[in-house]
Amino acid sequence: MSAVTAVPEGALRDDYERPAGRVPVLTGRAIPRGHRRPSDSPVRQAAAGWAVFFGLAGLGYRLALVRGEVPPGDGAEAAAGLAALRIAQGAELPLFLDSARFMGSLQAFLAAPFVRVLGTGWWSVRLPALLCFAGFLLVAYMLLRRLYTPWFAALSVGLFALGSDRVIRDEVTGAGAYPEMLFAVALLTLLTVRLAGGELRLPGIGLFGWGVLAGLMVWTHLWVLPFVGAAAVMLLLSFRRALVWLLVAAGTLIGVIPLIAYAVLGSPRNPLQLIVLASGNLIETPLTDRAAGTLFTAIPISTGLCAPGECVPWQAWWGPVYLALLLIALIAAIRGLGNAPAGAVPRQAGRLVLVVGAAVTLTGFLVTGGSALIPEISAKNLHYTLIALPAVLWPLWRAAAHLWGRRARTVPAAVAGLAGSGVLAAVLALSVAATATLILNGPGLAASADDDRELVAALDRVGATRIYSDRDTCDRVTFITGERVICAVIDARLNQRGDRFPTYGAVVRAAPNPAYVLLAGSDVDTAFAAYVADTLRIFDITPAGGYLIYQEDV
């Protein structure tokens, strides 16, 4: 393997001499004499200790929320659970979690062993998500310590340990694509930096593994493409020989086998078209509305600074500040890369990967219709930019550090230090406040889980095992009961369509007297009541958990 590396006077050579067993790094200035990576010191060990403390606290916080059934399970999570159940049963191997076919089913494969052992329940699909979060914290600390400083990495883990409603939903629910992909983005970036820095003893295996991981990420959710692309460019500039890219290509090909299978089986649309449709990009919305939704709602919510579902003005200010800091971080990363000695180039390039990944993701989000129509919900597509949040906060950390250094003796440095400290403290305060708000609202959010239990108990009492309902309810009830109750989907016009698996509709239609389980007062309930009045059919009605169970009296 060979790479472009720096030589005296800026000349570039592929065959530049290097120590045996090391992989060359990106182009940079010559390594100064005596340069070496510092070994573990008491400072680094103390920072690692605090990172462990913060990480365990964050994991314990999420375990407590899951135990309290916060956030409540929904249809998307139940759909992933049903896919995991069918994988565990050996019934089929679903490639996607959604009917639109743009979200890969990696989460379902991860959850399948837990579903087989623990049965159908929210714990079964959330344990893999919690493990991915724990892995994310570990990898994030290793990456940020490598790119920045140990204490800044520890502080970042502390920030990650907090969690508002939107962040927690994306980190602990087993709906797929978000918990495992946040971990994957951090891992891919760390692997890229270590490969570029020649830190792996078996770089060939590392390059192949990089390809497999990148391929799995592309299959799972195309919103990770900005980070995969940025990391791929860094890898491309690190290695020059074709053999390297054959290893990467072979690994990537294995990772995207599900996408290849889907294409061969005759998909009507490619996944990229589908994700564009799902994001509402075809809906015409003014640029001003998209910018406002992105800056004042999506960014603060996705970074964990807002209460459930909304951002008030004293929280929304963070959006424009985030954008300004992202631009500062981008300029600083480019300048740092240009001025770095060869040994520090992977570090500076890694910073650039994080910043570029976040910037491209943000730009992609801005052009979608969802940024204007439902920014509080579509903000989940910015979830992967969490790993880049420390890169955005780094300019604040450096400015704040000037207050304790010699540079604070100048007025500009002191002002910058005060401003940086103030903004950094405000971000931490808002994160703590959003976390506290979720804890206080926990009992109310968990109430829907009680409603689901009441509904299932009522279905068991009346003997209804074949039912019609809306899609979200169908997925939840079918999953919670482990397919003891089979549900077919009906829409507001009472048309039967949208079943998660086609067999469900066939089973319910074949039943002699299926029940209708409708949310009281919903459009479907209103339409069904009108249908009953018109046909003069007689139904027994059982209320349970906010639903009405209609069973025809035959």
C-alpha positions, -999 to 999 in steps of 0.1 A, spaced: 0 0 0 12 34 -8 0 69 -1 9 105 -9 29 120 20 49 150 25 85 154 16 109 183 20 102 214 -1 67 202 -9 76 176 -35 51 147 -37 63 111 -41 45 77 -39 76 59 -28 85 81 1 104 62 27 85 54 59 90 32 89 83 -5 82 48 -17 90 32 18 89 6 30 65 15 65 50 -7 94 58 -22 123 39 -1 150 24 13 175 49 45 193 59 74 172 71 72 157 106 94 178 129 123 160 146 114 146 179 77 146 172 59 118 189 24 111 201 21 117 239 16 86 260 -11 83 286 -7 108 314 -25 115 346 -45 142 328 -56 118 301 -65 92 327 -85 117 347 -104 128 315 -111 91 307 -124 86 342 -148 115 338 -159 102 304 -167 68 319 -187 85 346 -207 106 322 -212 76 299 -225 54 326 -248 82 338 -261 86 303 -267 49 298 -284 47 332 -306 76 323 -317 59 291 -322 25 309 -345 42 334 -365 59 306 -369 26 288 -379 8 320 -406 35 325 -417 30 288 -406 65 278 -408 72 250 -438 51 242 -436 25 214 -451 35 181 -460 18 148 -426 24 133 -409 6 162 -434 -22 161 -428 -26 124 -391 -31 131 -401 -56 158 -423 -75 135 -395 -77 109 -372 -90 137 -399 -115 147 -402 -129 112 -364 -131 110 -362 -150 143 -390 -173 131 -371 -180 99 -402 -169 80 -385 -144 58 -356 -120 55 -371 -85 49 -347 -61 33 -364 -29 44 -384 -17 74 -409 5 56 -433 0 27 -415 29 8 -383 8 7 -357 33 17 -348 23 53 -328 -9 55 -337 -36 80 -303 -38 99 -320 -29 131 -344 -59 127 -315 -83 122 -298 -69 153 -330 -73 173 -339 -108 160 -318 -127 186 -333 -106 214 -369 -112 201 -362 -149 199 -350 -151 235 -371 -124 252 -402 -125 231 -421 -96 216 -418 -65 238 -403 -31 236 -372 -43 255 -364 -67 227 -361 -40 201 -346 -14 224 -317 -34 239 -298 -34 206 -304 4 204 -290 8 239 -260 -13 231 -254 9 200 -256 40 221 -230 26 246 -208 18 216 -213 53 203 -202 69 235 -170 47 236 -161 53 200 -170 90 202 -146 95 231 -118 77 213 -124 97 182 -127 131 198 -97 125 221 -78 117 189 -91 148 170 -92 173 199 -81 170 235 -90 144 263 -109 169 284 -129 182 255 -137 146 246 -149 140 281 -171 171 281 -185 160 248 -194 126 263 -211 145 291 -232 164 265 -241 132 247 -252 117 280 -279 143 283 -310 138 261 -341 157 251 -372 141 238 -362 141 201 -326 129 208 -338 101 231 -364 89 206 -337 85 180 -312 69 203 -333 43 222 -363 33 201 -359 3 179 -375 19 148 -343 14 129 -317 35 111 -309 61 138 -294 44 169 -272 20 149 -262 45 123 -251 72 148 -227 46 162 -217 36 126 -209 72 116 -186 76 146 -170 42 140 -164 49 103 -148 82 110 -125 68 137 -116 39 114 -108 64 86 -86 85 109 -67 55 122 -62 41 87 -49 74 74 -26 77 104 -12 42 100 -23 32 134 -37 -3 125 -14 -34 125 -35 -51 98 -46 -22 75 -58 -46 48 -85 -60 72 -93 -24 83 -98 -13 47 -120 -42 39 -140 -36 71 -143 0 62 -160 -10 30 -184 -34 46 -194 -8 72 -199 19 45 -220 -5 24 -242 -14 54 -246 23 62 -257 31 26 -282 3 27 -296 13 60 -303 50 55 -291 73 27 -290 103 50 -256 90 62 -242 95 27 -226 129 35 -204 114 63 -196 83 42 -187 105 13 -164 127 33 -147 98 49 -142 82 15 -125 113 2 -102 113 31 -94 76 25 -89 83 -12 -63 110 -5 -45 87 20 -39 57 -3 -29 56 -40 -25 20 -50 -54 2 -67 -51 -28 -43 -63 -6 -15 -94 4 -34 -101 -32 -45 -102 -41 -8 -126 -12 0 -147 -19 -31 -150 -56 -22 -161 -48 14 -186 -22 1 -201 -47 -23 -208 -71 5 -224 -43 26 -248 -32 -2 -258 -68 -12 -294 -60 1 -296 -30 -22 -283 -51 -51 -308 -78 -44 -336 -53 -43 -326 -39 -76 -323 -73 -92 -358 -83 -79 -372 -54 -100 -378 -24 -77 -401 3 -92 -379 30 -78 -344 33 -65 -339 41 -27 -326 76 -35 -359 85 -52 -378 71 -23 -360 90 4 -366 122 -17 -403 114 -18 -404 106 19 -387 138 28 -414 159 11 -389 173 -14 -415 173 -42 -438 197 -23 -432 233 -32 -422 253 -2 -406 288 -1 -369 289 7 -376 313 36 -399 288 52 -374 260 48 -346 282 62 -367 292 92 -378 256 99 -341 244 96 -326 272 117 -352 279 144 -367 244 149 -347 215 133 -312 224 145 -321 232 181 -343 201 184 -318 177 167 -290 189 190 -311 183 221 -319 218 233 -357 219 230 -386 205 249 -408 178 232 -421 189 199 -413 226 200 -387 253 203 -394 286 220 -375 318 210 -351 315 240 -341 281 226 -343 288 189 -314 313 189 -291 283 188 -299 276 152 -282 307 136 -253 305 162 -248 268 153 -246 277 116 -221 305 123 -199 282 144 -201 255 117 -187 279 92 -160 289 116 -151 253 122 -150 246 85 -126 274 78 -105 264 108 -104 228 97 -93 237 61 -66 261 74 -55 235 100 -52 208 73 -31 231 51 -7 240 79 -4 207 96 28 186 99 24 152 83 19 134 116 -10 157 125 -27 156 90 -51 127 99 -62 146 129 -70 178 109 -86 158 81 -108 140 106 -121 173 119 -128 183 83 -148 150 78 -171 158 107 -177 194 97 -182 186 60 -205 157 69 -226 180 90 -226 208 65 -237 186 36 -264 169 57 -277 203 68 -278 215 31 -296 184 21 -322 189 48 -327 225 38 -337 216 3 -364 191 14 -400 201 19 -400 185 54 -377 213 67 -407 237 62 -437 215 67 -428 193 97 -393 204 110 -400 192 145 -405 156 131 -381 156 101 -353 169 125 -346 132 131 -328 132 97 -302 155 113 -296 130 141 -263 119 125 -249 154 129 -247 148 167 -212 134 162 -202 167 146 -216 188 175 -182 188 193 -166 201 161 -191 230 162 -184 237 198 -147 235 195 -142 272 186 -162 280 218 -139 257 239 -108 273 225 -121 308 230 -130 299 266 -96 284 272 -80 318 265 -94 331 298 -69 308 316 -40 313 293 -15 341 285 -36 353 256 -63 365 280 -40 395 287 -52 411 255 -87 427 254 -98 408 222 -88 375 237 -106 382 269 -138 393 251 -137 362 229 -131 340 260 -161 355 278 -183 352 248 -172 316 242 -177 306 278 -211 322 278 -224 305 247 -209 271 258 -226 275 292 -259 284 276 -258 253 254 -251 231 284 -278 248 304 -304 243 276 -294 207 272 -299 201 310 -332 219 309 -345 198 279 -334 166 297 -352 177 329 -383 185 309 -384 150 294 -380 135 329 -409 156 342 -431 147 313 -422 110 315 -454 98 333 -476 115 308 -457 101 278 -459 66 293 -497 68 296 -501 55 261 -483 22 271 -510 17 297 -536 23 270 -521 -4 248 -521 -29 277 -557 -21 284 -566 -25 247 -549 -59 244 -565 -71 277 -599 -61 263 -593 -79 230 -584 -111 250 -616 -108 270 -639 -105 240 -619 -131 221 -610 -108 192 -579 -122 175 -585 -110 139 -591 -72 137 -591 -42 114 -576 -9 125 -553 20 114 -518 12 104 -501 24 136 -524 5 159 -522 -26 137 -484 -27 140 -484 -21 177 -511 -47 186 -497 -73 163 -462 -69 177 -472 -67 214 -492 -99 211 -465 -117 191 -490 -122 162 -516 -137 185 -537 -109 173 -535 -103 135 -545 -69 123 -553 -57 88 -551 -20 79 -580 2 68 -579 38 59 -603 67 67 -625 56 38 -626 20 52 -605 7 23 -583 -22 32 -547 -14 22 -512 -7 37 -506 -40 56 -471 -44 69 -470 -79 55 -495 -91 28 -503 -123 48 -519 -102 75 -547 -89 53 -554 -124 39 -556 -139 74 -581 -113 86 -602 -114 55 -605 -152 59 -618 -148 95 -655 -154 101 -662 -123 122 -632 -99 125 -635 -70 149 -629 -33 142 -606 -16 166 -608 22 161 -595 51 180 -625 69 195 -634 101 176 -609 95 148 -617 99 111 -619 61 107 -642 58 137 -665 85 123 -666 68 89 -672 34 104 -701 48 126 -717 63 94 -712 29 76 -729 10 105 -759 35 105 -763 31 67 -762 -7 67 -783 -12 98 -758 -38 110 -757 -44 148 -723 -43 166 -714 -48 202 -691 -19 213 -664 -23 239 -644 8 250 -607 1 260 -577 24 262 -592 52 242 -604 27 215 -638 13 206 -639 -24 197 -667 -31 173 -679 -68 170 -708 -77 148 -737 -94 166 -742 -125 145 
